[in-house]
């Protein structure tokens, strides 16, 4: 099992999706449910062209798709059930229109990586044939050919960490309110290490599953503990607001290079076979939890279960980070004092107490200057950067990261050569569905190999009420990033 888990989101919903009630209302347009729970197709509600569509067997074709790609998050008490509960065949029929809508739009199941990428483990994307089957089944009425009470069972259960050494809880809790804007909150999880150990297994356990959307976890060196303690409870509640990273500063680009895990609905435990992440005495974790308060919920007290090994024979897992500039000038239709790059840079530095702004450092790293991006004034921007791999060994996993205006991401090994491999291609970036991807094959790289990052952005994706500004590489939600991480083991 690999260290950064694949975030397995089934046919769930993101924060902009409909509530169960509204989705049910939509679903009834294609399939009504009788008083005994059995879907009853209403002929006058089925489009004329659908009456001539070949019937798709629910039992043979649709049920396997639902159980492999939706049930993990939409049955039992899984996080997706607050949006759509698919416990029985009748439930699926009732939601047929909604399911087909998100499948046809490519929203669900969320698997952003394209087929240009190397093949990955746990690929939850639907084939074009399966997508068409779901759509055709819905257009033909969304009927079922099995007992309506047939239980929907996930084909792969969530794996839990049964044998763990301790369960860590945050130093302080956060209690949001229904209807508030999304909150990205960082918390300290302290294992109180007094000796060097390897983290060989872990599992994030969400407490208030109806509001915990996803998580990014970091290993943080002891040198930053004082900074973390200063931020904790700084606004009266446990933790502190954060977005692009932990906001703790430090060397290089803060703790971005210490990102160790991603979690989302349906993600289970990670246990490593002979591999581990080295942690020194005093090191701790910071967990950035994304809360979405579309319902009322008590204060969250999510935990982090960990498994340790102090055996020196454990193979260390290494994190190697790669960067590209994020320089996004105002468009020609925008004006304002912060459209000046220097003014925007000073504003960002003041906002983050002189830290959390990495724009100039990454320009230097990649050999660019702001002038190289000054012509990008049509509302769109892009950047690329080639860097040495700086690591010889086997790739365990890859991950990419941008913020809200990102549109595409690509990480390539040895570009423009006969040995070129696209490690990760995301043609439609979505901040809410960030995955870690585990290659199926053993991909070996050398320190002298080249890694290329490419990112693009669209300024129209900024909030409508956002002040015009030159967007830079920094930690905030109105800033941007372009970076990737390779987790690997040395050969």
C-alpha positions in Angstrom: 0.0 0.0 0.0 1.3 3.4 -0.9 1.8 6.3 1.5 -0.3 9.0 0.1 -3.7 7.4 -0.4 -5.7 7.7 -3.5 -8.7 9.9 -2.6 -11.6 7.6 -3.6 -14.7 9.7 -4.2 -17.5 7.7 -5.7 -20.7 9.2 -7.2 -20.7 11.8 -4.4 -21.3 15.5 -4.8 -19.2 18.6 -4.4 -20.2 21.7 -2.5 -22.2 23.2 -5.3 -24.3 20.1 -5.9 -28.0 19.8 -5.0 -29.3 18.7 -1.6 -31.0 15.3 -1.3 -34.4 17.0 -1.4 -33.7 18.9 -4.6 -32.0 16.0 -6.3 -35.0 13.8 -5.4 -37.3 16.4 -6.9 -35.2 16.3 -10.1 -35.1 12.6 -10.1 -38.8 12.2 -10.1 -38.9 13.8 -13.6 -37.7 10.5 -14.9 -38.8 8.0 -12.3 -41.6 8.3 -9.8 -41.6 6.1 -6.6 -44.8 4.5 -5.5 -45.9 4.2 -1.9 -44.2 0.9 -1.5 -40.9 2.3 -2.6 -41.0 0.8 -6.1 -40.1 3.2 -8.9 -42.9 3.6 -11.3 -42.1 5.1 -14.7 -44.5 7.7 -15.9 -44.8 7.4 -19.7 -45.7 11.1 -20.2 -42.5 12.1 -18.4 -40.2 10.1 -20.6 -38.9 12.0 -23.7 -40.3 10.7 -26.9 -36.9 9.7 -28.3 -36.1 7.7 -25.1 -39.1 5.4 -25.8 -37.2 4.1 -28.8 -34.0 3.6 -26.9 -32.7 0.1 -26.3 -33.5 -1.1 -22.8 -30.4 -1.4 -20.5 -30.6 -4.1 -17.8 -30.2 -2.6 -14.4 -29.1 -5.9 -12.9 -26.5 -6.7 -15.5 -25.1 -3.3 -16.4 -26.1 -0.5 -14.1 -25.9 -2.2 -10.7 -22.2 -3.2 -11.2 -21.4 0.4 -12.0 -23.2 1.7 -9.0 -21.6 -0.8 -6.7 -18.0 -0.2 -8.0 -18.2 3.6 -8.4 -20.9 5.0 -6.1 -21.8 2.7 -3.2 -18.6 3.4 -1.3 -19.7 6.9 -0.5 -23.5 6.6 -0.8 -24.5 3.7 1.4 -24.6 3.2 5.2 -23.2 6.2 7.0 -20.6 7.2 4.4 -20.1 11.0 3.8 -22.0 11.1 0.5 -25.2 9.9 2.0 -26.1 13.4 3.2 -26.5 14.3 -0.5 -27.8 11.0 -2.0 -28.6 7.8 -0.2 -28.4 4.8 -2.5 -29.2 1.9 -0.1 -31.5 0.0 -2.5 -32.2 -0.5 -6.2 -35.3 1.6 -5.7 -33.1 4.5 -4.4 -30.9 4.4 -7.5 -34.0 4.4 -9.8 -35.4 7.4 -7.9 -32.1 9.3 -8.4 -31.6 8.1 -12.0 -31.9 11.6 -13.5 -29.5 13.1 -11.1 -27.0 10.3 -11.5 -27.1 10.5 -15.2 -26.7 14.3 -15.2 -23.5 14.2 -13.2 -22.1 11.3 -15.2 -22.9 12.9 -18.5 -21.3 16.2 -17.3 -18.1 14.3 -16.3 -18.5 15.4 -12.7 -19.0 12.0 -11.2 -17.3 9.8 -10.3 -14.6 12.3 -9.9 -11.3 11.2 -11.4 -9.6 14.2 -12.9 -6.6 12.4 -14.4 -6.9 11.8 -18.2 -5.8 8.8 -20.1 -2.7 10.7 -21.2 -1.4 9.9 -17.8 0.4 6.7 -16.9 -2.1 4.1 -15.7 -3.0 4.4 -12.0 -4.2 2.0 -9.3 -7.8 2.4 -8.1 -8.9 4.2 -11.3 -12.6 5.0 -10.5 -13.3 6.7 -13.8 -16.0 5.3 -16.0 -15.3 4.1 -19.5 -17.2 5.9 -22.2 -19.2 2.7 -22.7 -20.3 2.8 -19.0 -21.2 6.5 -19.2 -23.3 5.9 -22.2 -25.0 3.0 -20.5 -26.0 5.1 -17.5 -27.3 7.9 -19.7 -29.2 5.5 -21.9 -30.7 3.7 -18.9 -32.0 6.9 -17.6 -33.4 8.1 -20.9 -35.3 4.8 -21.2 -37.0 5.5 -17.9 -34.5 4.4 -15.2 -36.4 1.2 -14.6 -35.1 -1.8 -12.6 -35.3 -5.5 -13.4 -34.7 -6.8 -9.9 -36.4 -6.6 -6.5 -36.6 -2.9 -5.6 -35.5 -3.6 -2.1 -32.2 -5.2 -3.3 -29.4 -3.8 -1.2 -26.6 -1.8 -2.9 -23.2 -3.1 -1.7 -19.9 -1.5 -2.4 -17.7 -3.9 -4.4 -14.7 -2.7 -2.4 -15.1 -1.8 1.3 -13.2 1.0 3.0 -10.0 -0.4 4.7 -9.6 0.6 8.3 -6.5 0.6 10.5 -7.2 -2.1 13.1 -3.8 -2.4 14.6 -2.6 1.1 15.4 -0.4 2.5 18.2 -2.3 5.7 19.1 -5.1 8.0 18.1 -4.3 11.6 17.9 -6.8 14.4 18.4 -6.4 18.1 17.5 -5.3 20.6 20.1 -8.5 22.6 20.0 -11.8 22.1 18.0 -13.7 24.2 15.5 -17.4 24.9 15.5 -18.8 26.5 12.4 -22.3 27.6 11.6 -24.7 26.5 8.9 -24.5 28.7 5.8 -21.1 30.2 6.5 -18.5 30.3 3.8 -16.2 27.3 3.4 -13.5 27.2 6.1 -10.0 25.8 5.5 -8.7 25.1 9.0 -5.3 23.9 10.2 -5.0 21.9 13.4 -2.0 20.6 15.4 -1.9 16.8 16.0 1.1 16.1 18.2 2.4 12.5 18.6 4.8 13.8 21.3 7.7 11.8 19.8 10.8 11.4 22.0 12.7 9.2 19.6 13.1 8.8 15.9 10.4 6.6 14.3 8.9 5.7 11.0 5.3 6.4 10.3 4.2 3.1 8.6 0.5 3.4 8.8 -2.3 5.9 9.4 -5.9 6.7 9.0 -7.8 10.0 9.2 -11.1 9.5 11.1 -13.6 12.3 10.3 -15.9 13.2 13.2 -18.6 15.4 11.7 -18.8 13.6 8.4 -21.6 15.8 7.1 -19.4 18.9 7.1 -15.8 17.5 6.7 -15.2 17.8 3.0 -11.6 16.8 2.5 -8.2 17.0 4.2 -4.5 17.7 3.4 -2.0 16.5 6.0 1.5 17.7 6.6 4.6 16.5 8.5 5.9 19.6 10.3 9.4 19.9 11.8 9.8 20.8 15.4 11.4 24.1 14.5 7.9 25.4 13.5 6.1 24.3 16.6 6.3 27.7 18.2 4.8 29.3 15.1 2.0 26.8 15.2 1.3 27.5 18.8 1.0 31.2 18.1 -1.6 30.6 15.4 -3.6 28.1 17.4 -6.7 29.7 18.9 -5.7 33.1 17.4 -9.3 33.8 16.5 -10.8 32.2 19.6 -11.3 28.7 18.2 -9.1 25.7 17.9 -6.7 25.8 14.9 -6.3 28.7 12.5 -7.6 29.6 9.0 -5.2 28.4 6.2 -5.5 27.5 2.5 -2.6 26.9 0.2 -0.5 25.4 3.0 -0.1 25.5 6.7 0.9 29.2 6.8 3.8 28.4 9.1 6.5 29.6 6.8 9.9 27.9 7.3 12.5 27.1 4.7 12.0 26.7 1.0 8.2 27.0 0.5 7.1 26.5 4.0 5.6 23.1 4.7 4.3 22.4 1.2 7.3 20.1 0.7 6.1 18.1 3.7 2.6 17.2 2.4 2.1 13.6 3.3 -1.5 12.7 2.8 -4.8 13.6 1.2 -8.2 12.4 2.4 -11.6 12.6 1.0 -14.9 10.7 1.4 -14.3 7.0 0.9 -10.6 7.1 1.7 -9.5 4.4 4.1 -6.3 3.5 6.0 -2.8 3.4 4.6 -0.4 0.8 5.7 3.1 0.5 4.2 4.9 -2.7 3.5 8.5 -2.1 4.6 8.3 1.7 3.8 7.9 4.5 6.3 8.1 8.3 6.7 10.9 9.3 9.0 9.9 11.6 11.9 12.3 13.0 14.5 11.6 13.9 18.1 9.4 17.0 18.4 8.0 16.7 14.8 4.3 16.9 14.6 1.4 16.9 12.1 -0.7 19.7 10.9 -4.0 18.7 9.3 -5.8 21.2 7.0 -9.5 20.3 7.1 -11.9 21.8 4.6 -15.3 22.3 6.2 -18.5 23.0 4.2 -21.4 24.0 6.4 -24.5 23.3 4.4 -26.0 21.6 7.5 -25.8 22.2 11.3 -23.2 20.2 13.1 -21.5 20.1 16.5 -17.8 21.1 17.0 -15.6 18.7 15.0 -13.1 16.5 16.7 -11.7 14.4 13.9 -8.8 12.1 14.8 -5.6 10.7 13.2 -4.7 7.1 14.0 -1.0 6.2 13.6 1.2 3.2 13.5 4.9 3.4 14.2 8.0 1.4 13.6 11.5 2.2 15.0 13.2 -0.6 13.0 16.2 0.8 11.1 15.5 -1.7 8.3 12.5 0.3 7.2 13.0 1.9 3.8 12.5 5.7 4.1 9.8 7.3 1.9 11.0 10.5 0.3 9.0 13.5 -0.8 10.4 15.5 -3.8 8.6 18.7 -4.8 8.6 20.5 -8.1 7.4 24.0 -8.9 6.4 26.3 -11.7 5.6 30.1 -11.5 2.1 31.4 -11.0 2.1 34.8 -12.5 -1.4 36.0 -13.6 -1.6 39.6 -14.6 -4.9 41.6 -14.6 -6.7 41.4 -18.0 -7.0 44.5 -20.1 -10.6 44.9 -18.9 -9.5 45.2 -15.2 -8.0 48.2 -13.4 -7.0 48.9 -9.9 -4.0 49.6 -7.7 -3.3 45.9 -7.1 -3.0 45.2 -10.8 0.6 46.4 -10.3 2.7 43.4 -9.5 4.8 45.1 -6.9 1.8 46.5 -5.1 0.1 43.1 -5.1 3.3 41.5 -3.8 3.6 44.0 -1.0 -0.1 43.5 -0.1 0.3 39.7 0.0 3.5 40.0 2.2 1.6 42.3 4.6 -1.3 39.9 4.7 0.9 36.9 5.7 3.3 38.7 8.1 6.1 38.5 5.5 5.6 34.7 4.9 3.5 32.5 2.7 4.5 34.4 -0.6 6.8 32.4 -2.7 6.4 34.1 -6.1 9.9 35.6 -6.4 11.7 32.5 -5.2 10.0 30.3 -7.7 10.7 32.8 -10.6 14.4 32.6 -9.6 14.2 28.8 -9.4 12.8 28.5 -12.9 14.9 31.3 -14.5 12.0 33.7 -15.2 11.2 37.3 -14.5 7.8 39.0 -14.3 8.3 40.4 -17.8 8.0 36.9 -19.2 4.3 36.9 -18.2 3.4 40.6 -18.7 1.8 39.9 -22.1 -0.8 37.5 -20.6 -3.5 40.1 -20.3 -6.4 38.3 -22.0 -7.6 36.7 -18.8 -5.7 33.5 -19.2 -2.2 32.7 -18.1 0.2 29.7 -18.2 3.6 28.7 -17.0 6.1 25.8 -17.4 9.3 24.9 -15.6 11.8 22.1 -16.2 13.8 20.9 -13.1 16.1 18.0 -12.4 14.4 15.0 -10.8 17.0 15.2 -7.9 16.1 11.6 -7.0 17.1 8.2 -8.1 14.6 5.4 -7.3 11.1 4.2 -7.9 8.0 6.4 -8.0 5.4 5.5 -5.5 2.9 8.2 -6.1 2.4 11.6 -7.7 0.2 14.6 -6.9 -0.5 18.0 -8.4 -1.7 21.2 -6.8 -3.3 24.5 -7.8 -5.9 26.8 -6.4 -9.3 28.0 -7.6 -8.4 29.6 -10.9 -6.4 26.6 -12.1 -7.7 25.0 -15.3 -5.1 22.4 -16.4 -2.1 20.6 -14.8 0.6 18.4 -16.2 3.7 16.7 -14.8 6.0 15.1 -17.4 9.1 12.9 -17.0 11.8 13.6 -19.6 9.7 15.7 -21.9 10.5 16.0 -25.6 12.6 12.9 -25.6 11.9 9.3 -26.7 11.6 8.4 -23.0 8.9 10.9 -22.3 6.2 9.8 -19.8 3.3 12.0 -18.8 3.1 11.2 -15.1 -0.1 13.2 -14.5 -2.4 15.0 -16.9 -5.4 16.9 -15.5 -7.3 18.6 -18.4 -9.9 20.1 -16.1 -8.5 21.1 -12.8 -10.9 21.1 -9.8 -9.6 22.2 -6.4 -12.3 20.2 -4.6 -11.2 16.9 -6.1 -7.5 16.7 -5.4 -6.2 13.1 -5.7 -3.0 11.3 -5.1 -2.2 8.9 -7.9 -0.3 5.6 -7.6 1.2 4.3 -10.9 0.4 0.7 -11.6 3.8 0.0 -13.1 7.2 0.5 -11.5 8.5 3.8 -12.9 12.2 4.3 -12.2 13.8 7.7 -12.4 17.3 9.0 -12.2 18.5 12.2 -10.4 19.6 13.6 -13.8 16.2 13.1 -15.4 13.9 16.1 -16.1 10.6 16.8 -14.5 8.4 19.4 -16.3 5.4 21.1 -14.7 2.8 22.9 -16.7 -0.2 24.9 -15.4 -2.8 27.2 -16.8 -5.3 29.6 -15.2 -8.5 31.4 -16.0 -9.1 34.8 -14.2 -12.8 34.5 -14.8 -12.9 31.8 -12.1 -12.1 34.3 -9.4 -15.0 35.4 -7.2 -17.1 38.0 -8.9 -16.7 40.4 -6.0 -12.9 40.0 -5.8 -10.8 43.1 -6.1 -8.8 43.2 -9.4 -5.2 42.1 -8.6 -2.1 40.6 -10.1 -2.4 37.0 -8.8 0.9 35.6 -7.5 2.3 32.3 -6.1 1.2 32.5 -2.4 -0.8 30.7 0.3 -4.2 32.4 0.2 -7.4 31.4 -1.5 -7.1 34.4 -3.9 -3.5 33.5 -4.7 -2.3 30.6 -6.9 0.2 27.8 -7.0 1.6 25.3 -9.4 3.5 22.5 -7.8 3.7 18.7 -7.8 5.1 16.1 -5.5 6.6 12.7 -6.2 6.8 10.3 -3.4 9.4 7.6 -3.9 11.8 5.1 -2.5 15.5 5.0 -3.4 16.7 2.0 -5.3 
